[in-house]
Each structure stands twice: as structure tokens, then as C-alpha cells.
């Protein structure tokens, strides 16, 4: 209790366990310290992790013409005879739901996605324009 009262109770059970081992040479593990802190009702509340990154979502956009918002999607299938998977990466224009370009292959890497976006920009003559289309993905499990 001296450790907690002296430091105004700022230690969690892990740091408290380390201090008990180093200063008092006790053979005690963090689970025992946690249990004792819980019984004495001196556990510190857990901190909430706050993410500080801007969410640039394509939500609430009003699409008025083609080439404003594109969606990327990855699908995969199984090749029965070769016993392996293949991938289809496609870029779709949200305005008219047309497929701009696609990649089919036995792998789907970031390099393949970059080449697909470049081909799609050339196909739709978007390199000359000042405003490029926003590309949205669903961040799926692939």
C-alpha cells in the first residue's frame, strides 16, 4: 500500500508488479497483483486508444457525372485442375456502373493495383484533368 499511496495511485497492476519485484524482492507475478488489486478495489481504469487519422470517405458525395468516383473490388476463384486460386481486381465507375478496367491473375499485389489504376486513368483520359477521380475500396478480407 505504501507504493500506491506514495505515488498517488498512478500505477497499474503491471508496473506495480515490477516495483514489488525490484524494491521488495518479492516472487510475484502480474496475475497475482491483478487479483489483489481487484480485491482491494484499486485497479486503474483502462485507457481508451484513440486513433488520430483523418477519415477520407466517399460518403455523402453527389455524383453528377462519370469519372468522379470509382470503386475497386477484388474477387477470387478456385482453379479446379491446377488446385490454386486466381484473382480478379476490377475498377468500376459509380456513376454508370461500368467496368473501367480489370486485372486477372494468379496473384494480386499492390503493383498490380497501381498498374490497373494507371491503365484506367489513361483509358478515360484523366491524366490531363486537374481533378482526379476518388477511388473507394471496401477494405475486404483479401
C-alpha positions in Angstrom: 0.0 0.0 0.0 3.0 2.3 0.5 3.8 2.1 -3.2 0.3 3.2 -4.2 -0.1 5.9 -1.6 3.3 7.5 -2.3 2.7 7.8 -6.0 -0.9 8.9 -5.7 -2.1 5.6 -7.2 -0.9 6.1 -10.7 0.5 2.6 -11.2 -1.4 -0.1 -13.0 -1.0 -3.7 -11.9 1.9 -4.4 -14.3 4.0 -1.5 -13.1 3.1 -2.3 -9.6 4.3 -5.9 -10.0 7.6 -4.7 -11.4 8.1 -2.3 -8.5 7.2 -5.0 -6.0 9.8 -7.3 -7.6 12.6 -4.7 -7.8 12.2 -2.9 -4.4 10.9 -5.7 -2.2 12.4 -8.7 -4.0 9.1 -10.5 -4.0 8.4 -13.6 -6.1 5.1 -12.5 -7.5 3.6 -12.4 -11.0 1.3 -9.8 -12.6 -1.8 -12.1 -12.3 -1.5 -12.3 -8.6 -1.0 -8.5 -8.4 -4.1 -8.0 -10.6 -6.1 -10.3 -8.4 -5.0 -8.4 -5.2 -5.7 -5.0 -6.8 -9.1 -6.1 -7.8 -9.9 -7.4 -4.3 -8.7 -4.1 -2.8 -10.6 -2.1 -5.5 -7.5 -0.1 -6.5 -7.4 -1.0 -10.2 -6.8 1.9 -12.6 -9.4 2.3 -15.4 -8.1 1.2 -18.8 -7.2 3.9 -21.2 -9.1 4.1 -24.5 -7.0 4.0 -27.6 -7.9 7.0 -29.8 -7.0 6.9 -33.4 -6.0 10.3 -34.9 -6.1 9.8 -38.6 -8.4 11.6 -41.0 -11.2 9.5 -42.4 -11.4 10.5 -46.1 -14.6 8.7 -47.0 -16.5 9.0 -50.2 -19.7 9.1 -48.2 -22.4 11.7 -48.9 -20.9 12.6 -52.3 -23.3 13.6 -55.0 -22.1 12.1 -58.2 -23.2 14.3 -61.2 -21.1 12.8 -64.0 -18.8 10.0 -64.9 -15.2 9.7 -63.6 -15.9 11.3 -60.2 -16.0 8.2 -58.1 -14.5 4.8 -58.9 -14.7 1.6 -56.8 -12.1 -1.1 -56.7 -13.1 -4.7 -55.8 -11.2 -7.9 -55.5 -12.8 -11.3 -56.2 -11.1 -14.7 -56.2 -12.0 -18.1 -57.5 -10.5 -21.6 -57.5 -9.0 -23.3 -60.5 -10.0 -27.0 -60.1 -7.4 -28.7 -62.3 -4.4 -26.7 -61.0 -5.6 -26.6 -57.4 -4.9 -22.9 -56.9 -6.7 -19.6 -56.7 -7.0 -16.7 -59.2 -7.8 -13.1 -58.5 -9.9 -10.5 -60.4 -9.3 -6.9 -59.5 -11.8 -4.5 -61.2 -12.3 -0.8 -61.2 -16.0 0.3 -61.6 -17.3 3.8 -62.3 -20.1 4.5 -59.7 -22.0 6.9 -62.0 -22.9 4.4 -64.7 -21.7 1.2 -63.0 -19.4 0.3 -66.0 -16.2 -1.6 -65.6 -13.3 0.7 -66.5 -10.6 -1.9 -66.4 -9.7 -5.1 -64.7 -6.8 -7.4 -63.8 -7.0 -11.2 -63.8 -4.0 -13.2 -62.5 -2.7 -15.8 -60.1 -1.6 -13.0 -57.7 -2.9 -9.6 -56.9 -0.3 -7.3 -55.4 -0.1 -3.5 -54.8 2.0 -3.2 -58.0 -0.9 -4.9 -60.0 -3.4 -2.4 -58.4 -1.1 0.5 -59.3 -0.8 -0.6 -62.9 -4.6 -1.1 -63.1 -5.3 2.5 -61.9 -2.7 3.9 -64.4 -4.3 2.0 -67.3 -7.8 3.2 -66.2 -6.6 6.8 -66.0 -5.2 6.6 -69.5 -8.3 4.8 -70.8 -10.6 7.6 -69.5 -8.1 10.4 -70.3 -7.9 11.5 -66.7 -4.2 12.4 -66.6 -4.8 15.8 -68.3 -7.6 16.8 -65.9 -6.9 18.8 -62.8 -9.4 16.8 -60.6 -8.8 13.1 -60.5 -11.5 10.6 -59.6 -11.8 9.4 -56.0 -11.1 5.7 -55.6 -13.1 3.8 -52.9 -12.4 0.3 -51.8 -14.4 -1.8 -49.4 -11.2 -2.9 -47.4 -12.4 -6.5 -47.6 -10.6 -9.6 -46.3 -8.4 -10.1 -49.4 
